[in-house]
Amino acid sequence: MRLERLVARGFRNLADLECDLPAAGLAILGSNGQGKTNLLEALYYPVLFRSLRGSPDQELTRFGGLGFHVTAQVRGTDGEATIAATYTAAGRKKRIAVQGEEIPRLADAIGHWLAVAFLPADVGLAAGPAAERRRFLDRLLALSDRRYYTALARYRAALAQRNAALRTDRPDLARAFDRVLADSGAVVMASRLRWVERAGEGFAAELDGLGESETVCLRYHGRAELADSAAWPAALEAAAGRDQARRASTVGPHRDDLVLELGGRSLRSVGSTGQQRTAAVALKLLELDTLAEARGTEPALLLDDVFAELDVERQGRFARRLGRTPVPQVFITAPRADELPAGLELERWRVEDGSVA
C-alpha cells in the first residue's frame, strides 16, 4: 500500500500543502518544533481519523483556525482510493468521505489507508503502564479484524454503563449489562490470546535481528478462561462484592496486560532505555506484519526520531530490517541528515516553521 498524494489544510502549524509522495517514502528533516511530527500526524490521520499522539481534533486545528482538512490518495492491491476528513471547529463536527461518498460510520471508513507509527513516547510500550500495551493490542486487532473492532466497541459501551450503575450503587442495573459484557469480552479476550500465542516467536526473532542477545518472552497476563463467554457469569458473580466496594468492574480484558520479559524478568523493570526502545520497535514491526498478513497488503511505516538512544549497531540493523522484502513505504524524521543510519536511501524533505520543502 502506497500513499501517493497528501493534501493538508489548517492542520497544526503546517502551511497548507498539496504534495505527491515518493513510492519509497521520505526522510523528513528539521529542527525541533518546526513541524516534522505534525507532518507525520497528517500522514497518519486518515488511518484511524484521529491523532497518533492522542490529541483531540480541536487541538489539531491551526491556532485561531476554523478547522482542518486532510485528504490521502492511496494505491493498494484493490486499486486507488481517496480518503478525506474535514473537521469544523464550530460545533466540533467531523465529516469523512471515501471516493467522494460521505461515510457516516467510522467503522466503515477505517482500513482504506494502513500505516504503523512509532513515536518517541512509544517506548512506553515497554517501559510504561499496562494501559499503553492494551491500547496497542486494541489498535492492531481492530485494524486487522472488523469483528474485533465491533466487539471492542460493544464491550467498552457496556463497561461504561455497568461502571456508571456501580458508581450510583445500582448493582441490579449493573447486572443488566453482564450478558453484553460477557459476549463481547469473550471475543476480545480470545483474539488477544490468539495474537500473543502467534506473535511470541516473531517478537523474539525481531529482537534478535535488532541485536538483543538476552532471551526475551512475550506473554498475556489475564484470565484465559474468559475467552469463553460461558465462564463470565461465575467470574462476575465472584467479583460482585469487590465491584460494589470499588464501584468499578474488576473482571475483564480492560484490566489485563501484555507482558514483555528479558532474561526471565520484566523488561519494564530491568531493561535499559536502549533495550526498552528496541522492544517497542519490535512490537511495531509485529504490528506491521500482522496488518500485512490480515489485509493482504504492506502498510506504510511512520517513524519519528526512531534512531535516538539506539547504538550504532542497532541503528544499522534496523535500517537493514527496513529493507527486507516486501519493502514498506517509510516516512522517517530526524533533526539532521547525519542522524540517519547509513544505507537508508530515501528522498529527503525539510520542514521549517511549518513549511515543507
Residue frames relative to the residue before (quaternion, step in Angstrom):
aa qw qx qy qz dx dy dz
M 1.0000 0.0000 0.0000 0.0000 0.00 0.00 0.00
R 0.0685 -0.8101 0.5823 -0.0080 3.56 -0.85 1.01
L 0.3107 -0.6927 0.6179 0.2045 3.53 -1.13 0.78
E 0.1903 -0.8349 0.5109 0.0748 3.56 -0.45 1.23
R 0.8134 0.0315 0.0212 0.5805 3.58 1.05 -0.70
L 0.1003 -0.7821 0.6139 0.0366 3.55 -1.06 0.83
V 0.0682 -0.7423 0.6656 0.0363 3.53 -1.09 0.87
A 0.0726 0.7872 -0.6084 0.0705 3.59 -0.84 0.97
R 0.0271 0.7918 -0.6077 0.0554 3.53 -0.83 1.04
G 0.8455 0.1405 -0.1251 0.4997 3.55 -0.95 0.91
F 0.5008 0.6854 -0.3952 0.3510 3.59 1.26 0.30
R 0.8281 -0.1151 0.0270 0.5480 3.57 -0.64 1.22
N 0.7573 -0.3387 0.2577 0.4952 3.60 -0.92 -0.91
L 0.4344 0.7283 -0.4496 0.2806 3.60 1.26 0.05
A 0.4389 -0.6262 0.5716 0.2975 3.53 -1.10 0.74
D 0.6073 -0.5627 0.4000 0.3932 3.58 -1.05 0.72
L 0.0111 0.8271 -0.5591 0.0553 3.57 -0.81 0.97
E 0.0447 -0.7186 0.6919 0.0534 3.50 -1.37 0.52
C 0.1565 0.8225 -0.5255 0.1511 3.58 -0.41 1.14
D 0.3665 -0.6691 0.6004 0.2400 3.51 -1.23 0.66
L 0.2644 -0.8023 0.5263 0.0975 3.55 -0.93 0.95
P 0.5213 -0.6451 0.4533 0.3265 3.60 -0.97 0.81
A 0.5858 -0.6103 0.4073 0.3442 3.56 -1.08 0.75
A 0.6895 0.4786 -0.2878 0.4611 3.61 1.05 -0.68
G 0.5762 -0.5635 0.3929 0.4429 3.57 1.19 -0.54
L 0.4347 -0.6972 0.5260 0.2197 3.53 -1.33 -0.28
A 0.2324 -0.6571 0.6804 0.2264 3.47 -1.40 0.32
I 0.1543 -0.8100 0.5648 0.0333 3.56 -0.56 1.23
L 0.0961 -0.8335 0.5441 -0.0073 3.57 -0.45 1.25
G 0.3438 0.7272 -0.5543 0.2139 3.55 -1.18 0.56
S 0.5825 -0.5843 0.4374 0.3577 3.54 -1.21 0.54
N 0.6675 -0.4931 0.3681 0.4193 3.55 -1.27 0.30
G 0.8176 0.2779 -0.2106 0.4582 3.54 -1.10 0.78
Q 0.5456 0.6421 -0.3924 0.3689 3.60 1.24 0.07
G 0.6527 -0.5465 0.3112 0.4225 3.61 1.18 -0.38
K 0.3290 0.7607 -0.5076 0.2354 3.61 1.21 0.23
T 0.7094 0.4470 -0.2646 0.4764 3.57 0.78 -1.03
N 0.5943 0.5596 -0.3656 0.4472 3.59 1.09 -0.59
L 0.6284 0.5143 -0.3327 0.4795 3.58 1.08 -0.70
L 0.6288 0.5127 -0.3343 0.4795 3.60 0.97 -0.79
E 0.6448 0.5358 -0.3161 0.4441 3.57 1.00 -0.86
A 0.6427 0.5031 -0.3168 0.4831 3.57 1.04 -0.75
L 0.6290 0.5321 -0.3272 0.4627 3.58 1.04 -0.76
Y 0.7295 0.4442 -0.2384 0.4622 3.58 0.97 -0.87
Y 0.5178 0.6983 -0.4169 0.2653 3.60 1.04 -0.68
P 0.7166 0.4484 -0.2987 0.4430 3.68 0.80 -0.77
V 0.4726 0.6412 -0.4688 0.3817 3.62 1.21 0.16
L 0.8203 0.0576 0.0154 0.5688 3.58 0.72 -1.11
F 0.3990 -0.7401 0.4499 0.3010 3.58 1.35 0.04
R 0.6648 0.3765 -0.3486 0.5429 3.49 0.93 1.04
S 0.6685 -0.5238 0.3607 0.3855 3.53 -1.27 0.41
L 0.4317 -0.6835 0.5152 0.2847 3.57 -0.99 0.77
R 0.6688 0.4616 -0.3011 0.4991 3.59 1.29 -0.19
G 0.5678 -0.6388 0.3667 0.3675 3.59 1.26 0.17
S 0.4419 0.7001 -0.4575 0.3246 3.60 1.24 0.20
P 0.4936 -0.6274 0.4967 0.3407 3.62 -1.09 0.59
D 0.6746 -0.5318 0.3289 0.3923 3.57 -1.19 0.58
Q 0.6326 0.5507 -0.3586 0.4099 3.60 0.95 -0.73
E 0.6579 0.5014 -0.3180 0.4634 3.60 1.14 -0.50
L 0.6087 0.5488 -0.3538 0.4508 3.59 1.26 -0.23
T 0.5575 0.6060 -0.3817 0.4197 3.56 1.28 -0.30
R 0.5484 -0.6089 0.4596 0.3423 3.56 -0.99 0.86
F 0.6051 -0.5938 0.3845 0.3653 3.56 -0.98 0.87
G 0.8233 0.1611 -0.1573 0.5210 3.55 -0.73 1.12
G 0.5331 0.6617 -0.3880 0.3568 3.58 1.29 -0.01
L 0.5407 -0.6353 0.4635 0.2987 3.54 -1.35 0.24
G 0.7580 -0.2304 0.1692 0.5863 3.57 1.28 -0.17
F 0.3184 -0.7366 0.5491 0.2336 3.58 -1.20 -0.33
H 0.1745 -0.7580 0.6193 0.1072 3.53 -1.34 0.32
V 0.0146 -0.7753 0.6313 -0.0074 3.56 -1.04 0.86
T 0.0212 -0.7719 0.6354 0.0065 3.57 -0.97 0.91
A 0.0828 -0.7773 0.6228 0.0323 3.56 -0.95 0.92
Q 0.1381 -0.7553 0.6358 0.0789 3.55 -0.91 0.97
V 0.0271 -0.8325 0.5503 -0.0579 3.55 -0.46 1.24
R 0.1844 -0.7470 0.6257 0.1280 3.51 -1.31 0.45
G 0.0294 0.7999 -0.5964 0.0602 3.55 -0.80 1.08
T 0.7699 -0.3404 0.2505 0.4782 3.55 -1.24 -0.30
D 0.6977 0.4485 -0.2658 0.4913 3.59 1.20 -0.49
G 0.6736 -0.4713 0.3020 0.4826 3.59 1.24 0.16
E 0.7154 -0.4401 0.3267 0.4334 3.56 -1.25 -0.42
A 0.0161 -0.7684 0.6393 0.0254 3.54 -1.26 0.52
T 0.1888 -0.7568 0.6157 0.1116 3.54 -1.11 0.76
I 0.0777 -0.8027 0.5909 -0.0209 3.55 -0.63 1.21
A 0.0132 -0.8184 0.5731 -0.0401 3.58 -0.73 1.05
A 0.0500 -0.7750 0.6297 0.0200 3.55 -1.12 0.76
T 0.0489 -0.7891 0.6123 -0.0067 3.56 -0.90 1.00
Y 0.0998 -0.7886 0.6061 0.0256 3.55 -0.79 1.07
T 0.1588 -0.7782 0.6042 0.0647 3.55 -0.88 1.03
A 0.4325 -0.7332 0.4616 0.2494 3.57 -0.58 1.16
A 0.6525 0.4772 -0.3155 0.4971 3.59 1.01 -0.76
G 0.8168 0.1328 -0.1371 0.5444 3.55 -0.45 1.20
R 0.2916 -0.7932 0.4894 0.2150 3.56 1.33 -0.14
K 0.3234 0.7525 -0.4994 0.2824 3.54 0.77 1.11
K 0.1278 -0.7841 0.6054 0.0495 3.54 -1.08 0.81
R 0.1042 -0.7752 0.6219 0.0390 3.54 -0.95 0.96
I 0.1193 -0.7848 0.6073 0.0328 3.55 -0.95 0.95
A 0.0166 -0.7969 0.6037 -0.0177 3.56 -0.93 0.90
V 0.1104 -0.7544 0.6442 0.0605 3.56 -1.14 0.77
Q 0.8281 -0.0116 -0.0617 0.5571 3.55 -0.72 1.14
G 0.7164 -0.4748 0.2448 0.4488 3.55 1.06 0.80
E 0.6443 0.5038 -0.3183 0.4793 3.59 1.26 -0.12
E 0.4273 -0.7154 0.4887 0.2585 3.57 -0.72 1.05
I 0.2217 -0.7752 0.5853 0.0855 3.55 -0.95 0.98
P 0.2855 -0.8051 0.4903 0.1729 3.63 -0.37 1.14
R 0.7567 0.3400 -0.1994 0.5217 3.61 1.07 -0.66
L 0.4986 -0.6738 0.4616 0.2903 3.55 -0.82 1.04
A 0.6176 0.5767 -0.3463 0.4075 3.59 0.99 -0.81
D 0.6937 0.4664 -0.2754 0.4746 3.59 1.11 -0.63
A 0.6693 0.5127 -0.2943 0.4501 3.58 1.25 -0.28
I 0.6571 0.5242 -0.3346 0.4260 3.59 0.99 -0.71
G 0.7053 0.4787 -0.3436 0.3942 3.54 -1.22 0.55
H 0.5509 0.6017 -0.4112 0.4067 3.61 1.21 -0.17
W 0.7549 0.1550 -0.1042 0.6287 3.57 1.22 -0.52
L 0.1020 -0.8198 0.5635 0.0001 3.56 -0.63 1.16
A 0.1535 0.7631 -0.6164 0.1190 3.55 -0.94 0.93
V 0.2370 -0.7243 0.6303 0.1478 3.53 -1.27 0.57
A 0.1334 -0.8198 0.5558 0.0351 3.58 -0.77 1.04
F 0.1100 -0.7535 0.6437 0.0766 3.54 -1.19 0.71
L 0.0678 -0.7753 0.6279 0.0006 3.54 -0.83 1.12
P 0.6564 -0.5038 0.3555 0.4347 3.63 -1.12 0.39
A 0.6420 0.5366 -0.3305 0.4366 3.60 1.03 -0.72
D 0.5690 0.6211 -0.3830 0.3792 3.60 1.20 -0.36
V 0.4286 0.6517 -0.4909 0.3881 3.58 1.23 0.09
G 0.5290 0.6350 -0.3877 0.4080 3.58 1.28 -0.35
L 0.5107 0.6213 -0.4299 0.4103 3.61 1.20 -0.25
A 0.7462 0.3336 -0.2004 0.5402 3.56 1.14 -0.62
A 0.7860 0.3553 -0.1656 0.4780 3.59 1.01 -0.79
G 0.6837 0.5340 -0.2740 0.4151 3.56 1.21 -0.43
P 0.7326 -0.4243 0.3042 0.4367 3.58 -1.31 -0.19
A 0.7135 -0.4748 0.3178 0.4055 3.54 -1.33 0.32
A 0.5785 0.6149 -0.3792 0.3787 3.60 1.05 -0.70
E 0.6381 0.5298 -0.3398 0.4435 3.62 1.01 -0.70
R 0.6818 0.4712 -0.2945 0.4758 3.58 0.97 -0.80
R 0.6024 0.5304 -0.3650 0.4717 3.60 1.12 -0.57
R 0.6386 0.5146 -0.3328 0.4654 3.60 0.96 -0.78
F 0.6087 0.5493 -0.3412 0.4597 3.57 1.06 -0.77
L 0.6776 0.4851 -0.2899 0.4706 3.59 0.83 -0.97
D 0.6736 0.5075 -0.3079 0.4403 3.57 0.86 -0.93
R 0.6608 0.4954 -0.3196 0.4645 3.62 0.92 -0.83
L 0.6642 0.5221 -0.3004 0.4426 3.56 0.86 -1.01
L 0.7376 0.4293 -0.2370 0.4643 3.57 0.76 -1.06
A 0.6205 0.5349 -0.3511 0.4535 3.60 1.07 -0.60
L 0.6823 0.4751 -0.2902 0.4738 3.59 1.01 -0.74
S 0.7235 0.4418 -0.2495 0.4682 3.59 1.08 -0.65
D 0.8006 0.1650 -0.0614 0.5727 3.61 1.19 -0.44
R 0.3787 -0.7463 0.5050 0.2114 3.58 -0.45 1.23
R 0.6113 0.5597 -0.3569 0.4309 3.62 1.03 -0.71
Y 0.6387 0.5113 -0.3282 0.4721 3.60 1.02 -0.74
Y 0.6261 0.5433 -0.3398 0.4442 3.58 0.92 -0.87
T 0.6792 0.4923 -0.2891 0.4611 3.58 0.89 -0.96
A 0.6700 0.4960 -0.2995 0.4641 3.59 0.91 -0.93
L 0.6483 0.5197 -0.3244 0.4521 3.60 0.95 -0.83
A 0.6457 0.5132 -0.3248 0.4629 3.59 0.95 -0.83
R 0.6621 0.4922 -0.3062 0.4750 3.61 0.95 -0.85
Y 0.6470 0.5253 -0.3201 0.4506 3.57 0.98 -0.85
R 0.6765 0.4921 -0.3043 0.4557 3.60 0.85 -0.92
A 0.6477 0.5124 -0.3267 0.4595 3.59 0.99 -0.79
A 0.6751 0.4854 -0.2970 0.4694 3.60 0.90 -0.91
L 0.6370 0.5308 -0.3246 0.4551 3.58 1.02 -0.81
A 0.6516 0.5146 -0.3190 0.4570 3.59 0.93 -0.87
Q 0.6785 0.4801 -0.2930 0.4726 3.60 0.95 -0.85
R 0.6406 0.5203 -0.3247 0.4621 3.57 1.01 -0.78
N 0.6697 0.4926 -0.3000 0.4679 3.58 0.94 -0.87
A 0.6156 0.5376 -0.3478 0.4595 3.59 1.06 -0.72
A 0.6482 0.5059 -0.3173 0.4725 3.59 1.01 -0.78
L 0.6504 0.5099 -0.3185 0.4642 3.60 0.99 -0.80
R 0.6474 0.5253 -0.3283 0.4440 3.61 0.99 -0.74
T 0.7248 0.3866 -0.2358 0.5193 3.60 1.16 -0.52
D 0.4984 -0.6878 0.4031 0.3406 3.58 1.27 0.48
R 0.4682 0.6357 -0.4692 0.3957 3.55 0.87 1.03
P 0.0629 -0.8353 0.5452 0.0341 3.63 0.44 1.13
D 0.5966 0.5623 -0.3690 0.4379 3.60 1.11 -0.59
L 0.6681 0.4742 -0.2934 0.4926 3.58 0.99 -0.83
A 0.6050 0.5623 -0.3532 0.4393 3.60 1.04 -0.74
R 0.6568 0.5254 -0.3168 0.4384 3.59 0.95 -0.83
A 0.5641 0.6130 -0.3910 0.3913 3.61 1.14 -0.46
F 0.7039 0.4461 -0.2637 0.4858 3.60 1.19 -0.46
D 0.4217 0.7457 -0.4461 0.2589 3.59 1.27 -0.07
R 0.6583 0.5283 -0.3269 0.4252 3.60 0.92 -0.86
V 0.6679 0.4763 -0.3044 0.4842 3.59 0.90 -0.88
L 0.6201 0.5463 -0.3338 0.4535 3.56 1.02 -0.83
A 0.6802 0.4968 -0.2857 0.4570 3.58 0.92 -0.93
D 0.6934 0.4877 -0.2935 0.4418 3.58 0.78 -1.00
S 0.7239 0.4121 -0.2524 0.4923 3.59 0.84 -0.94
G 0.6390 0.5429 -0.3282 0.4350 3.60 1.00 -0.77
A 0.6192 0.5418 -0.3428 0.4535 3.59 1.08 -0.69
V 0.6364 0.5145 -0.3269 0.4726 3.60 1.03 -0.76
V 0.6482 0.5172 -0.3115 0.4641 3.58 0.94 -0.91
M 0.6817 0.4954 -0.2876 0.4552 3.57 0.85 -1.00
A 0.6722 0.5037 -0.3070 0.4475 3.60 0.84 -0.96
S 0.6607 0.5070 -0.3129 0.4567 3.60 0.95 -0.83
R 0.6484 0.5107 -0.3221 0.4637 3.58 0.95 -0.82
L 0.6685 0.5049 -0.3092 0.4500 3.58 0.87 -0.92
R 0.6458 0.5124 -0.3301 0.4598 3.60 0.94 -0.81
W 0.6663 0.5032 -0.3235 0.4453 3.58 0.90 -0.85
V 0.6690 0.5015 -0.3126 0.4509 3.59 0.86 -0.92
E 0.6347 0.5307 -0.3378 0.4487 3.58 0.99 -0.77
R 0.6953 0.4574 -0.2746 0.4816 3.59 0.97 -0.84
A 0.7231 0.5009 -0.2496 0.4049 3.57 0.98 -0.88
G 0.4902 0.7048 -0.4249 0.2872 3.59 1.16 -0.44
E 0.6883 0.4738 -0.2858 0.4691 3.57 0.85 -0.96
G 0.6564 0.5155 -0.3108 0.4546 3.57 1.00 -0.81
F 0.6113 0.5507 -0.3448 0.4518 3.58 1.05 -0.74
A 0.6646 0.4907 -0.3007 0.4765 3.58 0.92 -0.91
A 0.6634 0.5114 -0.3100 0.4498 3.58 0.96 -0.85
E 0.6432 0.5170 -0.3283 0.4597 3.60 0.97 -0.81
L 0.6789 0.4834 -0.3029 0.4623 3.59 0.89 -0.89
D 0.6180 0.5303 -0.3413 0.4695 3.56 1.04 -0.71
G 0.6751 0.4981 -0.2899 0.4605 3.57 0.96 -0.88
L 0.6882 0.4613 -0.2731 0.4888 3.58 1.18 -0.57
G 0.6626 -0.5676 0.2824 0.3989 3.57 1.29 0.16
E 0.4791 0.6540 -0.4605 0.3614 3.61 1.19 0.26
S 0.2679 -0.8119 0.5050 0.1179 3.58 -0.61 1.16
E 0.6419 0.5343 -0.3384 0.4336 3.62 1.13 -0.50
T 0.5884 -0.5712 0.4441 0.3610 3.55 -1.27 0.45
V 0.0976 -0.7994 0.5922 0.0285 3.57 -0.87 0.97
C 0.1160 -0.7870 0.6051 0.0312 3.53 -1.24 0.56
L 0.1368 -0.7558 0.6362 0.0725 3.55 -1.13 0.76
R 0.1542 0.7956 -0.5730 0.1224 3.60 -0.67 1.04
Y 0.4395 -0.6895 0.5174 0.2525 3.53 -1.27 0.48
H 0.1864 -0.7693 0.6040 0.0932 3.56 -0.94 0.95
G 0.4731 0.6241 -0.4930 0.3791 3.56 -0.41 1.28
R 0.6028 -0.5622 0.4263 0.3725 3.54 -1.31 0.11
A 0.3134 -0.8074 0.4741 0.1588 3.54 -0.09 1.36
E 0.5932 0.5940 -0.3744 0.3939 3.60 1.07 -0.59
L 0.6165 0.5699 -0.3487 0.4166 3.59 1.18 -0.44
A 0.4486 0.6400 -0.4746 0.4048 3.57 1.26 0.28
D 0.6674 0.3921 -0.2727 0.5713 3.57 1.35 -0.14
S 0.4382 -0.7265 0.4609 0.2603 3.59 -0.58 1.11
A 0.5877 0.5966 -0.3640 0.4076 3.60 1.18 -0.52
A 0.6443 0.5312 -0.3224 0.4458 3.59 1.20 -0.45
W 0.5588 0.6651 -0.3743 0.3244 3.60 1.18 -0.39
P 0.6365 0.5480 -0.3788 0.3886 3.68 0.75 -0.80
A 0.6779 0.4765 -0.2987 0.4735 3.59 0.88 -0.90
A 0.6529 0.5170 -0.3190 0.4525 3.60 0.97 -0.82
L 0.6762 0.4820 -0.2950 0.4725 3.59 0.95 -0.83
E 0.6316 0.5262 -0.3314 0.4630 3.58 1.04 -0.75
A 0.6634 0.5087 -0.3040 0.4569 3.58 0.96 -0.87
A 0.7265 0.4234 -0.2335 0.4883 3.57 1.12 -0.65
A 0.3854 0.7731 -0.4552 0.2159 3.60 1.25 -0.11
G 0.6756 0.4921 -0.3024 0.4581 3.59 0.86 -0.91
R 0.6607 0.4974 -0.3052 0.4721 3.56 0.96 -0.87
D 0.6319 0.5382 -0.3321 0.4480 3.58 0.99 -0.82
Q 0.6712 0.4958 -0.3003 0.4621 3.58 0.93 -0.90
A 0.6518 0.5192 -0.3194 0.4512 3.57 1.00 -0.83
R 0.7531 0.3756 -0.2012 0.5012 3.57 0.96 -0.86
R 0.3011 -0.7789 0.4865 0.2569 3.55 1.32 -0.29
A 0.6701 0.3882 -0.3086 0.5524 3.52 1.00 0.93
S 0.5232 -0.6292 0.4774 0.3200 3.56 -1.19 0.60
T 0.1759 -0.8304 0.5262 0.0514 3.55 -0.66 1.14
V 0.6695 0.4357 -0.2957 0.5239 3.60 1.27 0.13
G 0.6281 0.5555 -0.4041 0.3655 3.55 -0.96 0.87
P 0.6925 -0.5122 0.3235 0.3917 3.58 -1.26 0.30
H 0.5431 0.6114 -0.4113 0.4024 3.62 1.20 -0.19
R 0.7038 0.4210 -0.2618 0.5088 3.60 1.28 -0.12
D 0.5315 0.6731 -0.3822 0.3440 3.60 1.28 -0.04
D 0.2446 -0.7641 0.5796 0.1429 3.56 -1.31 0.05
L 0.3165 -0.6700 0.6337 0.2220 3.50 -1.35 0.47
V 0.1848 -0.8321 0.5192 0.0614 3.57 -0.34 1.28
L 0.1381 -0.7620 0.6306 0.0518 3.55 -0.93 1.02
E 0.0610 -0.8173 0.5729 -0.0042 3.57 -0.72 1.09
L 0.1326 -0.7595 0.6350 0.0482 3.51 -1.21 0.75
G 0.8306 -0.0327 -0.0203 0.5555 3.56 -0.53 1.18
G 0.7044 -0.4794 0.2583 0.4554 3.59 1.08 0.72
R 0.7005 0.3992 -0.2715 0.5256 3.60 1.26 0.06
S 0.6693 -0.5149 0.3520 0.4038 3.56 -1.23 0.44
L 0.4388 -0.6958 0.5070 0.2575 3.56 -0.76 1.03
R 0.5891 0.5836 -0.3575 0.4296 3.57 1.11 -0.67
S 0.7346 0.4336 -0.2263 0.4703 3.57 1.03 -0.82
V 0.8255 0.2911 -0.1134 0.4701 3.59 0.83 -0.97
G 0.5789 0.6216 -0.3797 0.3665 3.61 1.17 -0.35
S 0.4722 -0.6278 0.5340 0.3126 3.54 -1.18 0.61
T 0.6819 -0.4650 0.3537 0.4400 3.57 -1.29 0.21
G 0.6550 0.5102 -0.3095 0.4636 3.58 0.99 -0.81
Q 0.6590 0.4988 -0.3099 0.4700 3.58 0.98 -0.81
Q 0.6490 0.5092 -0.3180 0.4674 3.59 1.00 -0.79
R 0.6491 0.4967 -0.3211 0.4783 3.58 0.97 -0.80
T 0.6399 0.5217 -0.3290 0.4585 3.60 0.97 -0.80
A 0.6499 0.5105 -0.3159 0.4661 3.58 0.99 -0.81
A 0.6411 0.5135 -0.3245 0.4691 3.59 1.00 -0.78
V 0.6289 0.5183 -0.3279 0.4778 3.59 1.03 -0.77
A 0.6357 0.5326 -0.3270 0.4531 3.59 0.99 -0.83
L 0.6352 0.5136 -0.3317 0.4720 3.60 1.00 -0.77
K 0.6515 0.5090 -0.3214 0.4618 3.60 0.97 -0.77
L 0.6412 0.5055 -0.3254 0.4770 3.58 1.04 -0.70
L 0.6088 0.5234 -0.3417 0.4885 3.59 1.12 -0.62
E 0.6182 0.5320 -0.3363 0.4708 3.57 1.04 -0.77
L 0.6336 0.5343 -0.3209 0.4583 3.57 0.97 -0.87
D 0.6965 0.4725 -0.2732 0.4658 3.58 0.84 -0.99
T 0.6331 0.5384 -0.3335 0.4450 3.59 1.02 -0.80
L 0.6824 0.4760 -0.2886 0.4738 3.57 0.88 -0.93
A 0.6321 0.5329 -0.3379 0.4497 3.58 1.00 -0.78
E 0.6742 0.4893 -0.2949 0.4680 3.58 0.94 -0.86
A 0.7011 0.4842 -0.2761 0.4447 3.57 0.89 -0.95
R 0.7900 0.3386 -0.1579 0.4862 3.59 0.96 -0.86
G 0.4413 -0.7310 0.4344 0.2868 3.58 1.26 -0.10
T 0.7217 0.3224 -0.2453 0.5614 3.58 1.18 0.51
E 0.4849 -0.6881 0.4639 0.2761 3.56 -1.06 0.76
P 0.3442 -0.7362 0.5372 0.2258 3.65 -0.63 1.02
A 0.5341 -0.5735 0.4996 0.3691 3.54 -1.31 0.25
L 0.2824 -0.7385 0.5891 0.1669 3.55 -1.29 0.40
L 0.1088 -0.7926 0.5999 0.0123 3.56 -0.72 1.16
L 0.0255 -0.8325 0.5490 -0.0693 3.56 -0.50 1.24
D 0.1301 -0.8091 0.5722 0.0335 3.56 -0.56 1.18
D 0.8349 -0.1757 0.0843 0.5147 3.56 -0.47 1.25
V 0.1753 0.8543 -0.4756 0.1150 3.55 1.09 0.77
F 0.6848 0.5216 -0.3020 0.4096 3.60 1.05 -0.62
A 0.4543 0.6712 -0.4643 0.3571 3.60 1.25 -0.09
E 0.8516 0.1451 -0.1464 0.4820 3.54 -1.10 0.88
L 0.5525 0.4942 -0.4473 0.5004 3.56 1.19 0.58
D 0.4457 -0.6806 0.4947 0.3058 3.58 -0.93 0.80
V 0.7256 -0.4656 0.2846 0.4192 3.56 -1.29 0.38
E 0.6461 0.5251 -0.3341 0.4418 3.59 0.94 -0.83
R 0.6872 0.4680 -0.2924 0.4725 3.61 0.89 -0.90
Q 0.5887 0.5565 -0.3677 0.4567 3.58 1.09 -0.61
G 0.6818 0.4926 -0.2820 0.4614 3.55 0.90 -0.97
R 0.6438 0.5153 -0.3218 0.4652 3.58 0.98 -0.81
F 0.6623 0.4997 -0.3128 0.4624 3.58 0.96 -0.84
A 0.6285 0.5315 -0.3354 0.4583 3.60 0.99 -0.81
R 0.6610 0.4851 -0.3102 0.4812 3.59 1.00 -0.79
R 0.6094 0.5524 -0.3495 0.4487 3.60 1.08 -0.70
L 0.6445 0.5281 -0.3204 0.4506 3.57 1.04 -0.74
G 0.6738 0.4866 -0.2929 0.4726 3.58 1.21 -0.41
R 0.4374 0.7065 -0.4562 0.3185 3.57 1.26 0.07
T 0.4478 -0.6813 0.5121 0.2701 3.59 -1.07 0.73
P 0.5320 -0.2629 -0.8011 0.0779 1.58 -1.79 1.78
V 0.4472 -0.7067 0.4879 0.2502 3.56 -1.03 0.84
P 0.3076 -0.7460 0.5517 0.2108 3.64 -0.71 0.97
Q 0.5252 -0.5433 0.5255 0.3910 3.53 -1.31 0.23
V 0.1235 -0.8265 0.5491 0.0097 3.58 -0.67 1.12
F 0.0567 -0.7473 0.6616 0.0240 3.55 -1.01 0.95
I 0.0434 0.8276 -0.5494 0.1065 3.55 -0.49 1.21
T 0.2295 -0.7809 0.5681 0.1215 3.57 -0.97 0.87
A 0.0840 0.7556 -0.6484 0.0405 3.52 -1.29 0.53
P 0.5679 -0.6019 0.4222 0.3700 3.62 -1.06 0.56
R 0.8111 0.0459 0.0202 0.5828 3.58 0.98 -0.89
A 0.6331 -0.5524 0.3866 0.3803 3.54 -1.21 0.50
D 0.6662 0.5194 -0.3221 0.4274 3.60 1.01 -0.72
E 0.6081 0.5327 -0.3677 0.4597 3.61 1.27 -0.02
L 0.5492 0.5629 -0.4089 0.4629 3.57 1.28 0.07
P 0.4761 -0.6802 0.4630 0.3103 3.62 -0.91 0.78
A 0.5928 -0.5583 0.4412 0.3771 3.53 -1.22 0.51
G 0.7564 0.3870 -0.2795 0.4471 3.55 -1.09 0.70
L 0.6090 0.5171 -0.3634 0.4792 3.59 1.25 -0.12
E 0.0297 -0.8441 0.5336 -0.0440 3.55 0.03 1.34
L 0.2236 0.7500 -0.5801 0.2258 3.53 -0.18 1.38
E 0.5629 -0.5615 0.4782 0.3731 3.54 -1.18 0.55
R 0.2679 -0.7954 0.5304 0.1194 3.57 -0.93 0.90
W 0.0718 -0.7614 0.6442 0.0111 3.53 -0.90 1.07
R 0.2566 -0.7629 0.5752 0.1458 3.54 -1.24 0.46
V 0.1828 -0.7513 0.6254 0.1050 3.54 -1.12 0.78
E 0.0686 0.7876 -0.6054 0.0919 3.55 -0.79 1.08
D 0.8361 -0.0887 0.0082 0.5413 3.55 -0.64 1.18
G 0.7477 -0.4336 0.2064 0.4586 3.55 0.96 0.92
S 0.6309 0.5197 -0.3365 0.4677 3.59 1.26 -0.16
V 0.2663 -0.7754 0.5600 0.1197 3.55 -0.89 0.99
A 0.0299 0.7995 -0.5966 0.0628 3.58 -0.78 1.04
